[in-house]
Amino acid sequence: MNSNTRLVAMGMASNAIGTVNDIMWARAITYKYNAWLLLDAVHYAPHFAIDVKASGCDFLLCSAYKFYGPHVGLLYTKPGLLDRLPTDRLRTTNQMAPYSIETGTLNHAAIAGVTASVEFISQQGKGNSLREKIISAYSNIGKHENKLAQRLYHGLKEIPGLSIIGQPFGKFERSPTISFTLKNKTAEEVCTHLATKNICAWDGHFYAIRVMEVLGLLEGGGVTRMGISIYNTEKEIDIAIKEVKSLSK
Ligand SMILES: Cc1ncc(COP(=O)(O)O)c(C=O)c1O
């Protein structure tokens, strides 16, 4: 970074290997260079509460379909900031944000679905206001997901020839997303077998091409990824471990 840096865009959590990035560290550096900070919270939002003010970010993006909602993209900007950004070749009737970037008829049904997904999340917690409920809900969601993710992590770790990619649990804040490689099996072979047992896992790079490249995992089919959500159970985790183990023999 230097004084020419205008914008830093970074992920809050990796959808490929579960890492949660240190936003406050990034924020401190961007302040130093007077650059904007844009956070991709697509993978973070289903698992952790977000406080845009506390993060100090200028922009934050997430997708409702990752937190039990429909396909709607969400953009937060610091108050007033969007009005300072000219749109490219787009002359809307109302030049003020958000109308300057929201043209035509909005997808009202989907937007109602976003409200419903936020309400659904808030119902997982307690509190007097919607905000309190959401924060409490994420605390409950986090406890449940983390417990299952640790069970999966430790169960998989014992399997001969299996390597988990990414940081361990306990030491770092981490999303409940576990990726691994298995000796003598491609990730596609692992996922194809799991699918026959009704276990949904995905193989490849998950569009996180750079991290896979840096880790030397891009060639050879990438990794197998298992993600935990609020609806998963301990029983499911144990079945998943057993099925992956059956492939290691
Ligand atoms: C971290 C991250 N950023 C961005 C995206 C893309 O989001 P969308 O599907 O809403 O374009 C994804 C989707 O998996 C993601 O995990």
PDBQT file of the ligand as one rigid body, heavy atoms in Angstrom, charges set to zero:
ROOT
HETATM    1  C1  LIG A 301     -16.558 -14.905   0.166  1.00  0.00    +0.000 C 
HETATM    2  C2  LIG A 301     -17.505 -14.829  -1.007  1.00  0.00    +0.000 A 
HETATM    3  N1  LIG A 301     -17.558 -13.693  -1.717  1.00  0.00    +0.000 NA
HETATM    4  C3  LIG A 301     -18.397 -13.574  -2.771  1.00  0.00    +0.000 A 
HETATM    5  C4  LIG A 301     -19.196 -14.605  -3.164  1.00  0.00    +0.000 A 
HETATM    6  C5  LIG A 301     -20.108 -14.401  -4.336  1.00  0.00    +0.000 C 
HETATM    7  O1  LIG A 301     -21.345 -13.991  -3.889  1.00  0.00    +0.000 OA
HETATM    8  P1  LIG A 301     -22.591 -13.997  -4.877  1.00  0.00    +0.000 P 
HETATM    9  O2  LIG A 301     -22.904 -15.441  -5.156  1.00  0.00    +0.000 OA
HETATM   10  O3  LIG A 301     -23.685 -13.330  -4.126  1.00  0.00    +0.000 OA
HETATM   11  O4  LIG A 301     -22.187 -13.257  -6.112  1.00  0.00    +0.000 OA
HETATM   12  C6  LIG A 301     -19.179 -15.806  -2.478  1.00  0.00    +0.000 A 
HETATM   13  C7  LIG A 301     -20.038 -16.930  -2.885  1.00  0.00    +0.000 C 
HETATM   14  O5  LIG A 301     -19.787 -18.074  -2.586  1.00  0.00    +0.000 OA
HETATM   15  C8  LIG A 301     -18.313 -15.912  -1.350  1.00  0.00    +0.000 A 
HETATM   16  O6  LIG A 301     -18.291 -17.037  -0.618  1.00  0.00    +0.000 OA
ENDROOT
TORSDOF 0
